[in-house]
Amino acid sequence: MASPVSISVKSFSATAKASVTKALAAREAAFPKPNYRIGFAPPWWLGIIIDNPLDKVTLADAQGLATDIHNGVSPAVASVVSTAGGEPGCVFGGGHIVCGFILPPDLRSFVQE
């Protein structure tokens, strides 16, 4: 079993916001001025929810955004996210796109407690 890891929620949140801002700027053609919010669905998922995305957004666009977000967050909490296997992904449905990553097992255990 891995040793306990301590992370600052405030720091993690700031890192996630910065990562989302950078990822959206890099993918402005697919996601121009999106209406979004950062979401956390404990104990499994961290990402953004985009309301009413453009009709032309593809699954590849959304997966790329999820990967960019994950890559931006990973270095800040590498011992938790990168090496433990957090995996980027996306979900389309109901006028929303959710882009982010599945939290790795060590962090899921921490969130459930």
VENWO-V329761 format. One record per backbone hydrogen bond with DSSP energy under -0.5 kcal/mol. NH is the residue of the N-H (numbers start at 1). CO is the residue of the C=O. Records with the same first field share a line. If there is no record, write none. Layout:
BEGIN
NH->CO ; CO
END
This chain:
BEGIN
9->7
12->8
13->9
14->10
15->11
16->12
17->13
18->14
19->15
20->16
21->17
22->18
23->19
24->20
25->21
26->22
27->23
28->25
30->27
31->27
34->31
35->51
36->34
37->49
39->47
41->45
42->40
44->41
45->41
46->101
47->39
48->99
49->37
50->48 ; 97
51->35 ; 49
52->95
57->54
62->58
63->59
64->60
65->61
66->62
67->63
68->64
69->65
70->66
71->67
72->68
73->69
74->70
75->71
76->73
77->73 ; 74
78->75
80->77
81->77
83->78
85->81 ; 82
86->81
87->102
89->100
91->98
93->96
96->93
97->50
98->91
99->48 ; 97
100->89
101->46
102->87
103->44
107->104
108->104
109->105
110->106
111->107
112->108
113->109
END
